[in-house]
Amino acid sequence: MIKMSLRGTKRRSNPLSRREWLTLAWKGMLAFCGLLGLDGLLRFLSYKPESSPPTVFRLGLATKYPPGSRTLIPEARALLIQDTPGFKAYSLVCTHLGCQVKVIGEGLTCPCHGSRFDLQGNVLNGPATQPLHPLVLEVQPKGDLILYII
């Protein structure tokens, strides 16, 4: 039964029954979960991936690297080696699980799981089973050295 108060607003004479309260709570929770799901879907659909990392690195003049030198190229995660036949470059990404390999003494060591490599990228001991990936180098006619990550 609904009664009118002196001010003209409607008031319920009976409070919500248990069934009405549970129905209201259930529908409220369902609406809340639907809004959360919609928010997640909208964020998923509006995702903008980061730009891909560079794949071409200009290293300067080749004469800058003396014979027998080993140079870390941190932005490329690579090691540049200048030896008698010419330049070589190896990726410093471990072939086991992708950790960055560190130069230690006359070799390379993965700090994550202990794989060791020689300066030619060959595996000395595992758990890695494949050598480090060689990278493509180009010496341009004017003497500039270009490193390509493929």
C-alpha positions as CSV (number, residue, x, y, z in Angstrom):
1,M,0.0,0.0,0.0
2,I,1.3,3.5,-0.9
3,K,0.6,6.5,1.3
4,M,0.9,10.1,0.4
5,S,2.8,12.3,2.8
6,L,1.8,15.9,3.6
7,R,4.3,17.2,1.1
8,G,2.9,15.2,-1.8
9,T,5.7,12.6,-2.2
10,K,5.0,8.9,-2.3
11,R,6.4,6.7,0.4
12,R,6.3,2.9,0.7
13,S,4.7,1.6,3.7
14,N,6.4,-1.8,3.5
15,P,10.2,-2.2,3.3
16,L,11.7,-4.3,0.5
17,S,11.0,-8.0,0.9
18,R,14.0,-10.3,1.0
19,R,13.2,-11.6,-2.5
20,E,13.0,-8.0,-3.9
21,W,16.3,-7.1,-2.2
22,L,18.1,-10.2,-3.5
23,T,16.8,-9.6,-7.0
24,L,17.9,-6.0,-6.9
25,A,21.4,-7.0,-5.5
26,W,21.7,-9.7,-8.2
27,K,20.8,-7.3,-11.0
28,G,23.2,-4.7,-9.6
29,M,26.1,-7.1,-9.5
30,L,25.3,-8.3,-13.0
31,A,25.3,-4.7,-14.3
32,F,28.6,-4.0,-12.5
33,C,30.3,-7.1,-14.0
34,G,29.0,-6.2,-17.5
35,L,30.5,-2.7,-17.2
36,L,33.8,-4.1,-16.1
37,G,33.8,-6.5,-19.0
38,L,32.9,-3.7,-21.4
39,D,35.7,-1.5,-20.0
40,G,38.2,-4.4,-20.6
41,L,36.9,-4.9,-24.1
42,L,37.2,-1.2,-25.0
43,R,40.7,-1.1,-23.7
44,F,41.6,-4.2,-25.7
45,L,40.2,-2.7,-28.9
46,S,41.9,0.7,-28.4
47,Y,45.4,-0.8,-27.7
48,K,48.2,1.0,-29.6
49,P,51.4,-1.1,-29.8
50,E,54.7,0.5,-29.2
51,S,56.8,1.3,-32.3
52,S,59.1,-1.5,-33.3
53,P,62.8,-1.1,-32.3
54,P,65.2,0.1,-35.0
55,T,66.8,-2.5,-37.2
56,V,69.5,-0.4,-38.8
57,F,72.4,1.1,-36.8
58,R,74.9,3.5,-38.2
59,L,78.2,2.8,-36.3
60,G,80.4,5.5,-37.8
61,L,83.5,5.1,-39.8
62,A,85.1,1.6,-39.9
63,T,88.5,3.2,-39.2
64,K,87.2,4.1,-35.7
65,Y,87.4,0.4,-34.7
66,P,91.1,-0.8,-34.5
67,P,92.0,-4.4,-35.5
68,G,91.5,-6.8,-32.6
69,S,88.9,-4.6,-31.0
70,R,85.6,-5.8,-29.4
71,T,82.9,-3.2,-29.1
72,L,79.6,-3.5,-27.4
73,I,76.7,-1.8,-29.2
74,P,74.1,-1.6,-26.4
75,E,71.3,0.0,-28.4
76,A,71.5,-3.0,-30.8
77,R,72.3,-5.6,-28.2
78,A,75.3,-6.7,-30.3
79,L,79.0,-7.2,-30.1
80,L,81.2,-5.9,-32.9
81,I,84.5,-7.6,-33.5
82,Q,87.2,-6.3,-35.8
83,D,89.7,-9.1,-36.6
84,T,92.1,-9.9,-39.4
85,P,89.5,-11.0,-42.1
86,G,87.3,-8.0,-41.3
87,F,84.3,-7.1,-39.1
88,K,81.9,-9.6,-37.5
89,A,78.9,-8.9,-35.3
90,Y,76.9,-11.2,-33.0
91,S,73.6,-10.7,-31.3
92,L,73.9,-10.6,-27.5
93,V,70.5,-12.3,-27.0
94,C,71.0,-15.8,-25.6
95,T,69.5,-18.5,-27.8
96,H,68.2,-20.4,-24.7
97,L,65.6,-18.0,-23.3
98,G,66.4,-14.5,-24.7
99,C,68.4,-13.0,-21.8
100,Q,71.1,-10.5,-22.7
101,V,74.6,-12.1,-22.7
102,K,77.5,-10.4,-20.9
103,V,81.1,-10.1,-22.1
104,I,83.3,-11.7,-19.5
105,G,87.0,-12.1,-20.2
106,E,87.5,-13.9,-23.5
107,G,84.0,-15.2,-23.8
108,L,80.3,-14.5,-23.3
109,T,78.1,-15.6,-20.4
110,C,74.4,-15.6,-20.0
111,P,73.6,-14.4,-16.4
112,C,70.2,-16.1,-16.4
113,H,71.1,-19.8,-16.7
114,G,74.9,-19.9,-17.2
115,S,75.2,-20.6,-20.9
116,R,78.7,-19.8,-22.2
117,F,79.8,-18.8,-25.7
118,D,83.1,-18.1,-27.3
119,L,83.8,-14.9,-29.3
120,Q,82.6,-16.5,-32.5
121,G,79.2,-17.2,-30.8
122,N,79.7,-20.9,-30.5
123,V,78.2,-22.6,-27.4
124,L,80.8,-23.7,-24.9
125,N,78.4,-25.1,-22.4
126,G,74.6,-25.1,-22.0
127,P,71.7,-25.0,-21.4
128,A,71.8,-23.1,-24.8
129,T,72.2,-25.5,-27.7
130,Q,72.4,-23.1,-30.6
131,P,75.1,-20.5,-31.2
132,L,74.6,-16.7,-31.0
133,H,73.0,-15.3,-34.2
134,P,75.5,-13.5,-36.5
135,L,74.4,-10.1,-37.7
136,V,74.7,-8.4,-41.1
137,L,77.4,-5.7,-41.4
138,E,78.0,-3.4,-44.4
139,V,80.9,-1.2,-45.0
140,Q,79.8,1.5,-47.4
141,P,82.0,3.1,-50.1
142,K,82.8,6.1,-47.9
143,G,83.8,3.9,-45.0
144,D,80.7,4.0,-42.9
145,L,79.8,0.9,-41.0
146,I,76.1,-0.2,-40.9
147,L,74.7,-2.9,-38.7
148,Y,71.5,-4.6,-39.6
149,I,69.3,-6.6,-37.2
150,I,67.3,-9.1,-39.2
